[in-house]
């Protein structure tokens, strides 16, 4: 999650395709009935990430940047 916030702080998107591919690989490895995520759903998740990044940048980015500054000054928890 921390990496997500760092990317979003710079208004950079998450690699949703890679996250889903990793999830699918894990599911397929341990679940004989699992199937890969359909392309339409991957596209939907990409759109959701864009919306989530927009909301986060407008509602929480300042608080996150302040927390990062404190961690950099005093060390990470």
CORWOSUL-V618552 format. One record per backbone hydrogen bond with DSSP energy under -1.0 kcal/mol. CO is the residue of the C=O (numbers start at 1). NH is the residue of the N-H. If there is no record, write none. Layout:
CO_NH / CO_NH
This chain:
1_5 / 2_6 / 3_7 / 4_8 / 5_9 / 7_12 / 8_11 / 14_16 / 15_19 / 16_20 / 17_21 / 18_22 / 19_23 / 20_24 / 21_25 / 22_26 / 23_27 / 24_28 / 25_29 / 26_30 / 27_31 / 31_34 / 38_42 / 39_43 / 40_44 / 41_45 / 42_46 / 43_47 / 44_48 / 45_49 / 46_50 / 47_51 / 48_52 / 49_53 / 50_54 / 51_55 / 52_56 / 53_57 / 54_58 / 55_59 / 56_60 / 56_61 / 60_64 / 61_65 / 62_66 / 63_67 / 64_68 / 65_69 / 66_70 / 67_71 / 68_72 / 69_73 / 70_74 / 71_75
